Amino acid sequence: MATDYDAPRKTEDDSESIEALKERVPDKLSGSVDVEDADNPSGFELPGADLSDLELDVVVLPAQEDEFTCVNCFLVKHRSQLDHEDAGGPICSECAA
């Protein structure tokens, strides 16, 4: 038996009125404020926040013997990414491309 997949399908569940559907769906235009901020779920500081009392502990290591600093992008890269050295200094393979 062939089935017409383009034909509208009607079941008993489809008989629910539009008013009943509107009651189930929350009104997004209401004035209520959600306690949990969906855009900031884990409490990150937003731009413009006062961070003057915050201390950061960062260990800065000097460039290792198998690393170089590209003179074009100023990133420290491994020697395997060295493309060539010109008069200005070493150039990485990404900048040489």
Beta strands, then each sheet from edge to edge (+ up, - down):
strand 1: 67-69
strand 2: 76-78
strand 3: 82-86
strand 4: 89-92
sheet 1: 1+ 2-
sheet 2: 3+ 4-
end
